[in-house]
Amino acid sequence: MAISAAIGTPLETCLAQAVDANPALKDAAAVVAAVGRSAVEISERIGRGALGGDLAAAGDHNSDGDVQKALDVIAHESVTAALRGAPVAEVASEEAEEVMRLNPDAPLAVAIDPLDGSSNIGVNMAVGMIFGIRPSIKDPANPLASFTTPGSTQIAAGFVTYGPATALILTLGEGTQSYVLDRTEGRFKLTSPAMSVPPSTKEFAINASNARHWDAPVKAYIEDCQRGTEGPRDKDYNMRWLASLVADIQRVLTRGGVFLYPGDARKNYARGRLRLLYEVAPVAMLVEQAGGAATDGQTRILDIVANGIHERAPLVCGSTEEVTCVATYYAGGKPDAGRSPLFGQRGLMRS
């Protein structure tokens, strides 16, 4: 159900209200509460910065080959410990190579990125946590069964942004809400009972430093946005890029916009960099529940089935008009896509 509580209502009260309206959400609400408790703990650790040690210190490599920072490990251990006390059978974490088995008879499975945006740790910029909650499928013949279903099977999804304020963005399947951590009480309180993504926008988010590697439809779309009122989009756009998925998506959910992390021509980037299960699918559910759209450029994200727990997927999400427009470019709506000199190779001498 959509949350109807007053601004400032504690997360626990809102979860209880949701369970009263739909008892089937009882277990998912318990998982969200556990994640929330872990987020409070992690927020306190981040808030101490370097006073609590070098949180950006490099360690081992994670499942995707990225160097783990100290805070990656701290966040992973904190949230895993919290989930052990919740009705969670298994966890797919960015920081673990294989599925982690917690409570075998429990009804739910969780896909989670315990710390998104870890490259921002050492420079005091926003980082976060992303999670999706799914039914646990008991299939001895397929240990990944719980995580190889479409994103539409998610029961709930959310992310935490550790920024100037610590925010929890949450959906239980009917609307998207935001909560902010009240540091004086150590708990999250409701700040927006119904987040809404405007259908149109004049703002896009993409890492433009990779422009030379994009495929033609993405090049053409961004080029037309940058042409502003002189181009086919007939409006002037602003660009934003925070290099933190949770921060960029929270902005989209708060004031609209379109976020793009496409696949590109670089080695190992054909399907982008974001992971489907614990980054892209939860974000897609949150954006759709707020009235936006989310695709891989062409296909609805929540219809995509993962083949492995660390599988990647491109992401285009946010205001529906822009997401639909990008799909039009992919469908061949721009036959000269990417041929403009705006993104062409340049040099001192051109023939």
matplotlib code that plots the C-alpha trace (Angstrom):
import matplotlib.pyplot as plt

x = [0.0, 1.1, 2.3, -0.2, 1.6, 2.6, 6.0, 8.3, 6.7, 9.4, 10.2, 9.1, 5.7, 5.4, 6.4, 3.9, 1.2, 2.1, 2.0, -1.4, -2.7, -0.9, 0.2, 2.2, 4.7, 5.6, 8.9, 9.9, 9.3, 11.5, 14.3, 13.9, 14.1, 17.3, 18.9, 17.8, 19.6, 22.8, 22.5, 22.4, 25.6, 27.4, 26.3, 27.8, 31.1, 31.2, 30.3, 33.6, 35.6, 39.3, 38.9, 37.7, 40.6, 41.4, 38.0, 39.5, 42.4, 42.7, 42.4, 41.5, 39.5, 35.8, 33.7, 34.0, 37.7, 37.5, 39.8, 37.9, 38.1, 38.1, 34.5, 33.4, 34.3, 32.8, 29.5, 29.4, 30.0, 27.5, 24.6, 25.3, 25.2, 21.9, 20.4, 21.3, 18.7, 16.0, 13.9, 16.6, 17.7, 20.4, 22.2, 23.9, 26.4, 28.8, 31.4, 31.0, 31.9, 29.1, 25.6, 25.8, 23.5, 22.1, 18.8, 18.0, 14.3, 13.6, 11.3, 13.3, 16.5, 18.3, 20.6, 22.7, 25.5, 26.7, 28.6, 27.9, 30.3, 33.3, 35.6, 34.0, 35.1, 38.4, 37.0, 34.0, 31.3, 28.1, 28.2, 25.4, 23.8, 21.4, 19.2, 16.4, 14.2, 12.9, 11.2, 13.6, 13.2, 14.2, 15.7, 18.5, 19.3, 19.8, 21.6, 20.9, 17.2, 16.2, 18.3, 17.5, 14.0, 12.9, 13.3, 9.5, 9.6, 11.1, 8.9, 10.7, 13.7, 15.6, 18.8, 20.6, 22.5, 25.1, 25.4, 24.8, 21.9, 21.5, 18.4, 16.6, 14.6, 12.2, 9.4, 7.3, 5.7, 3.2, 4.8, 8.3, 9.0, 11.9, 13.1, 15.9, 18.0, 17.2, 20.7, 19.5, 17.2, 19.2, 16.3, 14.8, 11.7, 9.4, 10.1, 8.2, 5.3, 5.0, 8.0, 7.2, 9.4, 8.0, 7.4, 9.5, 12.8, 15.7, 18.4, 20.5, 23.2, 25.9, 29.7, 30.6, 34.3, 33.3, 31.6, 34.1, 33.2, 29.4, 27.4, 25.7, 22.2, 23.6, 25.9, 23.1, 20.7, 23.3, 24.3, 20.7, 20.3, 23.4, 22.1, 19.3, 16.7, 18.7, 18.2, 15.3, 14.7, 13.8, 14.8, 18.1, 19.4, 21.7, 24.1, 24.8, 27.2, 28.1, 29.8, 27.5, 24.5, 22.5, 23.1, 22.3, 19.1, 18.0, 18.2, 16.1, 13.5, 13.5, 13.3, 13.2, 15.8, 17.2, 20.2, 22.3, 25.0, 25.1, 27.2, 30.1, 33.0, 35.6, 36.8, 34.3, 31.9, 29.5, 26.9, 28.0, 29.4, 26.4, 25.2, 21.7, 20.7, 21.8, 22.1, 20.0, 16.9, 16.3, 16.8, 14.4, 11.7, 12.1, 11.9, 8.9, 7.1, 7.7, 6.1, 9.3, 10.7, 13.8, 15.3, 18.6, 18.1, 15.4, 14.1, 12.3, 14.8, 12.3, 11.7, 15.3, 16.5, 20.0, 22.1, 24.5, 24.6, 27.2, 25.8, 25.9, 23.2, 23.0, 20.7, 18.5, 16.0, 14.0, 11.5, 9.4, 9.6, 13.4, 13.6, 11.2, 13.1, 16.4, 14.6, 13.5, 17.1, 18.0, 15.1, 16.7, 14.9, 18.2, 19.8, 22.8, 23.3, 26.7, 28.1, 28.1, 31.6, 30.5, 31.6, 33.9, 37.7, 39.4, 42.9, 44.9, 44.8, 41.6, 41.2]
y = [0.0, 3.6, 5.2, 7.6, 8.5, 12.1, 13.6, 12.7, 9.3, 6.7, 4.0, 1.3, 2.8, 3.1, -0.5, -1.6, 0.3, -1.4, -4.8, -4.1, -3.3, -6.3, -9.0, -10.6, -7.8, -8.9, -10.6, -8.0, -5.3, -7.2, -7.2, -3.5, -2.8, -4.9, -3.0, 0.3, -0.6, -1.5, 1.8, 3.7, 1.9, 2.5, 6.2, 6.7, 5.2, 7.3, 10.4, 10.1, 10.3, 9.9, 10.1, 6.5, 5.3, 5.3, 4.1, 4.4, 2.1, -0.5, -4.2, -7.3, -7.5, -8.1, -10.3, -7.9, -7.4, -3.9, -3.1, -3.3, -0.3, -0.7, 0.8, -1.8, -4.6, -2.7, -2.2, -5.8, -7.2, -4.9, -5.5, -9.3, -9.5, -7.6, -9.9, -13.0, -11.9, -11.4, -13.9, -14.1, -17.4, -16.2, -13.1, -12.1, -9.3, -7.4, -8.2, -12.0, -14.2, -16.7, -16.6, -16.5, -18.9, -17.5, -19.0, -21.9, -22.2, -18.4, -17.1, -14.3, -13.6, -10.3, -8.9, -6.1, -3.7, -2.9, 0.2, 1.9, 4.6, 3.6, 5.7, 8.7, 7.7, 9.5, 12.8, 13.1, 12.7, 10.7, 6.9, 4.5, 1.0, -0.6, -3.7, -5.7, -8.3, -11.3, -14.6, -17.4, -20.3, -23.7, -25.6, -28.0, -28.4, -24.6, -22.8, -19.5, -20.0, -17.1, -14.7, -15.9, -14.6, -11.2, -8.1, -7.8, -10.6, -8.2, -7.6, -4.5, -2.4, 0.5, 2.4, 4.5, 7.6, 8.7, 12.4, 15.7, 13.7, 10.0, 9.1, 5.8, 5.6, 2.6, 0.9, -2.0, -2.4, 0.5, 3.9, 5.1, 6.9, 8.7, 8.7, 10.7, 9.6, 11.6, 11.5, 12.7, 9.6, 7.2, 6.2, 7.0, 9.2, 9.8, 12.8, 12.1, 9.5, 9.6, 10.5, 11.3, 11.6, 14.2, 12.8, 15.4, 16.9, 19.2, 17.4, 14.3, 12.5, 10.6, 10.3, 12.3, 11.4, 8.1, 9.7, 8.4, 4.8, 5.1, 3.4, 5.5, 5.9, 7.2, 9.6, 10.9, 11.3, 13.2, 15.3, 16.3, 17.2, 19.4, 21.2, 22.5, 24.7, 24.6, 20.9, 18.4, 18.3, 22.0, 22.7, 23.5, 20.7, 20.7, 17.8, 16.3, 13.5, 12.7, 9.3, 7.8, 5.9, 6.4, 10.2, 10.5, 8.5, 10.3, 13.5, 12.0, 10.8, 14.2, 16.6, 14.5, 13.9, 10.9, 8.8, 6.9, 4.3, 2.6, -0.2, 1.0, -0.2, -0.5, -4.0, -5.6, -2.7, -4.0, -4.3, -1.3, -1.4, -1.6, -5.0, -6.1, -7.8, -5.5, -2.1, -1.9, -3.9, -2.3, 1.2, 0.3, -0.8, 2.4, 4.6, 2.8, 3.0, 6.7, 7.0, 6.9, 4.3, 2.1, 0.2, -1.0, 1.4, -0.8, -3.5, -2.9, -3.6, -5.5, -8.0, -9.0, -12.3, -12.5, -15.5, -14.9, -12.9, -10.4, -10.0, -6.4, -4.4, -1.0, 1.5, 4.3, 5.5, 8.5, 10.7, 8.6, 11.0, 10.8, 7.1, 6.5, 8.9, 7.0, 3.8, 5.5, 6.3, 2.6, 1.6, 3.5, 6.8, 8.6, 7.1, 9.4, 8.7, 9.5, 11.0, 14.6, 16.1, 17.0, 13.5, 12.8, 12.5, 15.8, 17.0, 20.0, 18.9, 17.5, 16.4]
z = [0.0, -0.4, 2.9, 4.3, 7.5, 8.4, 7.7, 10.6, 11.3, 12.2, 9.6, 12.0, 12.3, 8.5, 8.1, 10.7, 8.8, 5.5, 7.2, 8.7, 5.2, 3.6, 6.0, 3.2, 3.6, 7.2, 6.3, 3.8, 6.4, 8.9, 6.3, 5.6, 9.3, 9.6, 6.7, 8.3, 11.5, 9.6, 7.7, 11.0, 12.1, 8.8, 8.8, 12.2, 10.9, 7.8, 9.8, 11.8, 8.5, 8.9, 12.7, 12.5, 10.5, 6.7, 5.3, 1.7, 2.4, -0.3, 0.4, -1.6, -4.8, -4.8, -7.1, -10.0, -9.7, -8.1, -5.2, -1.9, 0.3, 4.1, 4.2, 1.6, 4.0, 7.0, 5.2, 4.0, 7.4, 9.1, 6.7, 6.6, 10.3, 10.4, 7.8, 9.7, 12.3, 9.6, 7.6, 4.8, 3.4, 1.1, 0.0, -3.2, -2.4, -4.5, -2.0, -2.1, -5.0, -4.4, -2.9, 1.0, 2.8, 6.0, 7.2, 4.8, 5.7, 5.6, 2.8, 1.3, -0.7, -0.8, -3.5, -2.1, -2.9, 0.7, -0.5, -3.7, -4.9, -2.9, -5.1, -3.3, 0.2, 0.3, -1.0, 1.3, -1.4, -1.3, -1.1, -0.4, -0.2, -2.7, -2.1, -3.6, -1.8, -3.6, -2.7, -1.9, -4.3, -2.8, -5.7, -4.9, -8.6, -9.1, -6.3, -8.1, -8.5, -6.2, -8.3, -11.8, -12.1, -13.6, -11.6, -11.5, -8.8, -6.3, -3.3, -2.2, -3.0, -1.7, -1.3, 1.3, 0.5, 3.0, 2.1, 4.0, 5.4, 5.4, 3.4, 2.8, -0.4, -0.3, -2.1, -0.8, -4.2, -4.2, -4.4, -3.4, -0.1, 1.3, 4.9, 6.6, 9.5, 12.6, 14.1, 17.6, 17.8, 15.6, 13.4, 10.0, 9.7, 6.8, 4.6, 1.4, 1.4, -2.4, -4.5, -8.1, -11.2, -13.6, -17.1, -18.9, -18.0, -19.1, -17.2, -18.0, -16.1, -17.9, -17.7, -20.8, -20.6, -22.2, -25.2, -27.7, -26.7, -26.8, -29.5, -32.1, -30.5, -27.2, -29.0, -31.1, -28.1, -26.0, -29.1, -29.6, -26.0, -26.1, -29.2, -27.0, -28.6, -31.9, -32.2, -32.5, -28.7, -28.8, -25.2, -23.4, -21.1, -18.1, -17.4, -14.0, -12.9, -9.3, -9.9, -7.2, -8.5, -5.3, -5.4, -9.1, -8.7, -5.6, -7.6, -10.4, -7.9, -6.2, -9.2, -12.4, -15.0, -16.9, -15.9, -18.4, -17.9, -21.3, -22.5, -24.7, -26.9, -24.1, -23.1, -20.7, -21.0, -23.6, -20.9, -19.0, -15.5, -13.2, -11.8, -12.7, -9.5, -6.8, -8.5, -11.7, -10.8, -7.4, -8.9, -11.7, -9.2, -7.2, -10.4, -11.8, -8.5, -8.6, -12.1, -14.1, -16.5, -16.6, -19.5, -20.8, -23.7, -25.3, -22.9, -19.6, -16.8, -14.7, -17.5, -17.7, -16.1, -14.7, -15.6, -12.7, -9.5, -10.8, -14.3, -15.7, -17.5, -19.1, -17.4, -18.8, -16.2, -15.0, -16.8, -19.1, -22.1, -22.1, -21.5, -24.4, -26.6, -26.0, -27.0, -30.2, -31.1, -30.5, -32.8, -35.6, -35.2, -36.0, -39.1, -38.8, -35.1, -33.9, -37.2, -36.0, -35.4, -31.9, -30.7, -33.6, -33.3, -33.4, -34.0, -35.0, -38.6, -40.2, -43.8]

ax = plt.figure().add_subplot(projection="3d")
ax.plot(x, y, z, "-o")
ax.set_aspect("equal")
plt.show()
